């Protein structure tokens, strides 16, 4: 006990070591605030866990596909009547002809294995395989004409209901009420699986194949959407980064502070808060109706997303420039550097980590936008891959968020699985982009 505390207590006043009522209330309020913070963090983590569990629970199965191994005889009289092995002549055989070949191969497999299923009809056998299978076999034969006249081992997809049966979406009870599948088909699938002829494996086509029609959900893929999103991000990066950084440097370092620059700054802040669908309306009016650019093209989507991303990049870049201590620029000016040299040789390199971080975050935000892309026609059904740059920027394409929207609008439950799988891919891209932002910021960050 010090002399001061002893004198304080000796005068009949409370000791500093004893909490009075006011101190206890203040400490209790602080504990409550900490508890509220912990509860808020816990609720946020719980909500994130539930969201991710729902997405991964529904979408992880999209990366796997049920397929069957068939021995397919490629008879010349059915697939190459001319006997010339000329792909142009062989193209006259449509997918209908290849479908008959696959159906006959499946029927032969069932007979060869001695599988007998009560109630199994010819219609059940014919609809057991995916409607995409004949097109895949046709493409394979046209790429390898010398296969005509041989018997090949070919792995083909089953239809969406059979695939859903092994993923838990379809059951024997639901099959009795479903016109697209029968219990006999499910029993046939079990028999083929027991013999090792049918199984579920990793589905690379989900990441590389284009979209498919409502009748072929098992064949739907993200190939066109991934390329379309990549092309749009290239356009945004090439336009938004130089324009946004140049505008930020001018406004922050060179522009005079007057009513005009104040008006520009206010409008930039307002544009950052404008709903994204407004940029879609603007893009539709300017780039499609006025400029005549093609709908559903990555160049239009990239231009619209550039307009939407510019305010974010400008605001983050200006904040990064302000974070550099003025003494660094003053020291450069003091030793004879021009204002341009001081900005570009000293201020800008030190602000680079913040600029890169803001740019990547803006790109990640643009990658997940859907509303503006719907207004410029990127909701169209696209089967053909866009070409290589630069021509590919003007070809029809889709985008990952739009593909998710499209699949959620379709009736078949298999498309819900596909949509959740596409969300997983989109989240993976966002995680990678944010990780790159963190790595770049730490790698190029400098202390002053």
C-alpha positions in Angstrom: 0.0 0.0 0.0 1.4 3.4 -1.0 1.2 6.5 1.1 -1.3 8.0 -1.3 -3.6 5.0 -1.1 -3.2 4.9 2.6 -4.2 8.5 3.0 -7.1 8.0 0.6 -8.4 5.1 2.7 -7.7 6.9 5.9 -10.1 9.7 5.0 -13.0 7.3 4.9 -13.2 7.1 1.1 -13.3 3.8 -0.8 -10.0 2.1 -1.7 -8.7 2.1 -5.3 -8.5 -1.7 -4.9 -12.2 -2.0 -4.2 -14.7 -1.6 -7.1 -17.5 0.8 -6.5 -21.0 0.3 -8.2 -20.1 2.5 -11.2 -16.9 0.5 -11.9 -18.8 -2.7 -11.6 -21.4 -1.6 -14.1 -18.7 -0.4 -16.5 -16.9 -3.7 -16.3 -20.1 -5.7 -16.7 -21.0 -3.7 -19.8 -17.6 -4.4 -21.3 -18.1 -8.2 -20.6 -21.5 -8.0 -22.2 -20.1 -6.3 -25.3 -17.4 -9.0 -25.6 -20.0 -11.7 -25.2 -22.1 -10.0 -28.0 -19.1 -10.0 -30.2 -18.4 -13.7 -29.6 -22.1 -14.5 -30.3 -22.1 -12.5 -33.5 -18.9 -14.3 -34.7 -20.3 -17.7 -33.7 -23.6 -17.0 -35.6 -21.7 -15.9 -38.7 -19.4 -19.0 -38.6 -22.5 -21.2 -38.1 -24.3 -19.6 -41.0 -21.3 -20.0 -43.2 -20.9 -23.6 -42.2 -24.6 -24.4 -42.9 -24.3 -22.6 -46.3 -21.1 -24.5 -47.3 -22.5 -27.8 -46.0 -25.7 -27.3 -48.1 -23.8 -26.4 -51.3 -21.2 -29.1 -51.0 -23.8 -31.7 -49.9 -25.9 -31.0 -53.0 -23.2 -30.2 -55.5 -20.3 -32.6 -54.8 -22.0 -35.4 -56.6 -22.0 -33.3 -59.8 -18.3 -34.1 -60.1 -19.1 -37.9 -60.4 -21.0 -39.7 -63.1 -22.5 -43.2 -63.6 -21.2 -44.9 -66.7 -21.4 -48.3 -68.3 -18.8 -50.3 -70.3 -20.1 -51.6 -73.6 -18.5 -53.7 -76.3 -19.7 -51.8 -79.4 -19.4 -53.5 -82.9 -18.9 -50.8 -85.5 -20.3 -52.5 -88.6 -19.4 -51.0 -92.0 -22.9 -51.6 -93.4 -24.4 -49.4 -90.7 -21.9 -46.7 -90.2 -20.0 -46.4 -93.5 -22.1 -47.6 -96.4 -19.7 -46.1 -99.0 -16.7 -48.1 -97.5 -14.4 -45.2 -98.2 -13.7 -44.3 -94.6 -14.2 -40.7 -95.7 -15.4 -38.7 -92.6 -17.5 -36.4 -94.9 -19.4 -39.4 -96.3 -19.6 -41.0 -92.8 -21.3 -37.8 -91.5 -24.4 -38.8 -93.3 -25.1 -41.3 -90.5 -26.8 -39.3 -87.8 -26.9 -39.9 -84.1 -30.1 -42.0 -84.7 -28.0 -44.6 -86.4 -25.3 -44.6 -83.7 -28.1 -44.8 -81.1 -29.3 -48.1 -82.7 -25.8 -49.5 -82.4 -25.5 -48.6 -78.7 -29.0 -50.0 -77.9 -28.0 -53.3 -79.7 -24.7 -53.4 -77.8 -26.6 -53.0 -74.4 -29.1 -55.7 -75.3 -26.3 -58.0 -76.3 -24.5 -57.3 -73.0 -27.7 -58.1 -71.0 -28.1 -61.4 -72.9 -24.5 -62.3 -72.6 -24.5 -61.8 -68.9 -27.7 -63.8 -68.5 -29.5 -60.9 -66.7 -33.2 -61.4 -66.3 -35.3 -58.7 -64.8 -39.1 -59.1 -64.3 -40.9 -56.4 -66.2 -37.9 -55.2 -68.2 -39.1 -54.1 -71.6 -37.3 -53.1 -74.8 -38.3 -49.5 -74.0 -36.5 -49.7 -70.7 -33.3 -51.0 -72.4 -33.5 -48.3 -75.1 -33.8 -45.5 -72.6 -31.2 -46.8 -70.2 -28.4 -44.9 -71.8 -28.0 -41.1 -72.0 -29.3 -39.4 -75.1 -25.8 -37.8 -75.3 -24.2 -41.2 -75.8 -24.9 -41.6 -79.6 -23.3 -38.2 -80.2 -20.2 -39.1 -78.2 -19.8 -42.4 -80.1 -20.4 -40.6 -83.4 -17.7 -38.0 -82.7 -15.3 -40.7 -81.6 -15.8 -42.7 -84.8 -15.6 -39.6 -87.1 -12.3 -38.7 -85.4 -11.0 -42.3 -85.9 -12.5 -43.7 -89.1 -10.2 -46.7 -89.1 -12.3 -48.1 -86.2 -15.0 -49.1 -88.6 -15.2 -52.9 -88.9 -13.9 -53.5 -85.4 -15.5 -53.9 -82.0 -14.4 -51.3 -79.4 -14.8 -51.0 -75.7 -16.7 -47.8 -75.2 -17.7 -46.1 -71.9 -21.0 -44.3 -72.1 -23.2 -42.4 -69.6 -26.4 -43.7 -68.3 -29.5 -41.5 -68.2 -30.0 -38.9 -65.5 -32.4 -41.1 -63.5 -30.0 -44.0 -63.3 -27.3 -41.7 -62.3 -29.6 -40.2 -59.7 -30.3 -43.6 -58.3 -26.7 -44.2 -57.3 -26.5 -40.6 -55.9 -29.6 -41.0 -53.7 -32.0 -38.8 -55.7 -34.1 -41.7 -57.1 -35.5 -44.7 -55.3 -37.6 -47.7 -56.2 -40.6 -46.0 -54.6 -40.1 -42.8 -56.6 -39.5 -44.8 -59.8 -43.0 -46.2 -59.7 -44.4 -42.7 -60.0 -41.8 -41.4 -62.5 -42.5 -41.8 -66.2 -38.8 -41.3 -67.0 -37.6 -44.4 -65.2 -39.0 -47.8 -64.1 -38.1 -50.0 -61.2 -37.0 -52.6 -63.7 -34.3 -50.2 -65.0 -33.1 -49.7 -61.4 -32.9 -53.5 -60.9 -31.0 -53.8 -64.2 -28.5 -51.1 -62.9 -28.0 -53.0 -59.7 -27.3 -56.2 -61.7 -24.8 -54.5 -64.0 -23.1 -52.9 -61.0 -22.8 -56.2 -59.2 -21.0 -57.6 -62.3 -18.6 -54.7 -62.4 -19.9 -53.3 -65.7 -21.4 -50.2 -64.3 -19.9 -47.7 -61.9 -19.7 -44.1 -60.7 -16.4 -42.2 -61.3 -15.0 -38.8 -61.5 -16.7 -36.7 -64.2 -14.2 -34.4 -65.9 -16.8 -33.6 -68.6 -18.6 -31.5 -66.0 -15.8 -29.0 -66.2 -15.1 -29.2 -69.9 -18.4 -30.1 -71.7 -20.9 -27.5 -72.9 -24.4 -27.1 -71.6 -27.0 -29.7 -72.5 -30.8 -29.7 -73.1 -33.4 -30.4 -70.5 -33.6 -34.1 -71.7 -29.9 -34.7 -71.0 -29.0 -33.3 -67.6 -26.3 -35.9 -67.1 -24.4 -34.4 -70.0 -24.5 -30.7 -68.9 -21.1 -29.1 -68.3 -19.4 -25.8 -67.5 -16.9 -25.7 -70.4 -18.5 -22.8 -72.3 -19.3 -20.9 -69.1 -15.8 -21.2 -67.7 -14.3 -19.9 -71.0 -16.9 -17.1 -71.2 -16.1 -16.0 -67.6 -12.3 -16.1 -68.3 -12.7 -13.9 -71.5 -14.8 -11.4 -69.6 -12.3 -11.2 -66.8 -9.5 -10.6 -69.4 -11.5 -7.7 -70.8 -12.2 -6.2 -67.3 -8.6 -6.5 -66.3 -7.2 -4.9 -69.5 -9.7 -2.0 -69.3 -10.5 -1.4 -65.7 -7.0 -1.6 -64.2 -5.2 1.0 -66.4 -8.2 3.3 -66.6 -9.0 3.1 -62.9 -5.4 3.5 -61.7 -4.8 6.4 -64.1 -8.0 8.2 -63.0 -7.0 7.6 -59.3 -3.5 9.0 -59.8 -4.8 12.1 -61.5 -7.5 12.8 -59.0 -5.3 12.2 -56.0 -2.0 13.7 -57.1 -2.5 16.1 -60.0 -6.1 17.5 -60.1 -6.9 20.8 -58.6 -9.2 20.7 -55.6 -12.3 22.6 -56.8 -16.0 22.1 -57.3 -15.4 20.0 -60.4 -13.2 17.4 -58.8 -15.6 17.3 -55.8 -18.4 16.6 -58.2 -16.4 13.8 -59.8 -15.5 12.3 -56.5 -19.2 12.3 -55.3 -20.3 10.7 -58.5 -17.6 8.0 -58.3 -18.8 7.2 -54.7 -22.4 7.1 -56.0 -21.6 4.8 -58.8 -20.0 2.3 -56.4 -23.4 2.1 -54.7 -25.5 1.7 -57.8 -27.2 -1.7 -58.2 -25.5 -3.9 -60.7 -28.7 -4.3 -62.8 -28.5 -0.6 -63.7 -25.1 -1.2 -65.4 -26.8 -4.0 -67.3 -29.5 -1.6 -68.6 -26.7 0.9 -69.5 -24.7 -1.8 -71.3 -27.8 -2.9 -73.2 -28.5 0.6 -74.4 -24.9 1.6 -75.3 -23.1 -1.5 -76.4 -25.9 -3.5 -78.0 -28.6 -1.1 -79.2 -26.3 1.8 -80.1 -22.9 0.3 -80.8 -24.4 -2.9 -82.4 -22.1 -5.4 -80.6 -23.5 -9.0 -80.5 -25.6 -10.2 -77.6 -24.3 -12.9 -75.3 -20.7 -12.1 -76.3 -17.9 -11.9 -73.7 -16.8 -8.5 -75.0 -20.2 -6.9 -74.1 -20.2 -8.7 -70.7 -16.6 -7.5 -70.1 -17.4 -3.9 -71.0 -20.5 -3.9 -68.7 -18.5 -5.4 -65.8 -15.7 -2.9 -66.5 -18.1 0.0 -65.9 -19.3 -1.7 -62.7 -15.8 -2.4 -61.4 -14.2 1.0 -62.2 -15.6 2.8 -59.1 -14.3 0.0 -56.8 -10.8 0.1 -58.3 -10.7 4.0 -58.2 -11.8 4.1 -54.6 -9.3 1.4 -53.4 -6.5 2.9 -55.4 -7.0 6.4 -54.0 -7.0 4.9 -50.5 -3.8 3.1 -51.2 -2.2 6.3 -52.5 -3.3 8.3 -49.4 -1.8 5.6 -47.2 1.7 6.4 -48.4 3.2 9.0 -46.0 3.5 12.5 -47.5 7.0 12.8 -46.2 8.2 10.3 -48.9 6.9 12.5 -51.7 8.2 15.6 -50.0 11.7 14.1 -49.7 11.7 13.2 -53.4 10.6 16.7 -54.3 13.2 18.1 -51.9 16.1 16.5 -53.7 15.0 17.8 -57.1 12.6 15.2 -58.5 9.6 16.4 -60.5 6.1 15.7 -59.3 5.6 13.0 -61.9 8.9 11.3 -60.8 7.9 11.5 -57.1 4.5 9.9 -57.8 5.6 7.2 -60.3 9.0 6.4 -58.7 8.2 6.6 -55.0 4.4 6.8 -54.2 3.0 4.4 -56.8 5.4 1.5 -56.0 4.6 1.8 -52.3 0.9 1.9 -53.0 1.1 -1.1 -55.4 0.0 -3.8 -52.8 -3.2 -1.9 -52.0 -3.9 -1.3 -55.7 -3.4 -4.9 -56.6 -5.6 -6.0 -53.7 -8.4 -3.6 -54.7 -8.2 -4.7 -58.3 -8.4 -8.4 -57.6 -11.3 -7.9 -55.1 -13.1 -5.9 -57.8 -12.5 -8.7 -60.3 -13.8 -11.2 -57.9 -17.0 -9.1 -57.4 -17.4 -8.9 -61.1 -17.0 -12.6 -61.6 -20.0 -13.4 -59.4 -22.4 -10.8 -61.0 -25.5 -12.2 -62.7 -28.1 -9.4 -63.2 -26.2 -7.3 -65.7 -25.3 -10.3 -67.8 -28.9 -11.4 -68.0 -29.9 -8.1 -69.5 -27.3 -8.3 -72.3 -28.5 -11.8 -73.4 -25.9 -14.1 -71.8 -28.7 -16.2 -70.6 -28.9 -17.9 -74.1 -28.4 -21.6 -74.5 -24.9 -22.0 -76.0 -23.4 -25.3 -77.2 -20.5 -24.2 -79.2 -17.2 -23.1 -77.6 -16.1 -19.6 -78.3 -13.0 -19.3 -80.5 -9.5 -18.2 -79.5 -8.9 -14.6 -78.7 -9.5 -12.0 -80.2 -12.3 -13.5 -82.3 -13.6 -15.5 -79.3 -14.5 -12.3 -77.5 -17.3 -11.7 -80.0 -18.6 -15.3 -80.1 -21.7 -16.3 -78.1 -20.8 -17.6 -74.6 -22.2 -18.0 -71.2 -20.8 -17.2 -67.7 -20.6 -19.2 -64.5 -23.2 -17.2 -62.4 -25.6 -17.2 -65.4 -25.1 -20.9 -65.8 -26.1 -21.4 -62.2 -29.2 -19.3 -62.8 -30.1 -21.3 -65.9 -29.9 -24.6 -64.2 -31.9 -23.6 -61.2 -34.8 -22.7 -63.6 -35.0 -26.2 -65.1 -37.4 -28.8 -63.8 -35.2 -31.9 -63.6 -33.7 -32.4 -60.1 -30.4 -33.3 -61.7 -29.9 -29.7 -62.8 -30.2 -28.6 -59.1 -27.2 -30.9 -58.5 -25.4 -29.3 -61.5 -26.2 -25.8 -60.2 -24.7 -26.5 -56.8 -21.6 -28.0 -58.5 -21.2 -24.9 -60.5 -21.4 -22.8 -57.3 -18.6 -24.9 -55.9 -16.5 -24.1 -59.0 -17.4 -20.4 -58.7 -16.4 -20.4 -55.1 -13.1 -22.1 -55.9 -12.3 -19.3 -58.4 -13.2 -16.6 -55.8 -11.0 -18.3 -53.2 -8.1 -18.5 -55.6 -8.5 -14.8 -56.6 -8.7 -13.6 -52.9 -5.7 -15.8 -52.1 -3.7 -14.2 -54.9 -4.7 -10.8 -53.5 -3.4 -11.7 -50.0 -0.2 -13.2 -51.4 0.6 -10.2 -53.6 -0.1 -7.8 -50.8 2.2 -9.5 -48.4 4.9 -10.1 -51.1 5.1 -6.5 -52.3 4.2 -4.7 -49.1 7.0 -2.3 -48.0 7.5 -0.7 -44.6 8.3 3.0 -44.3 
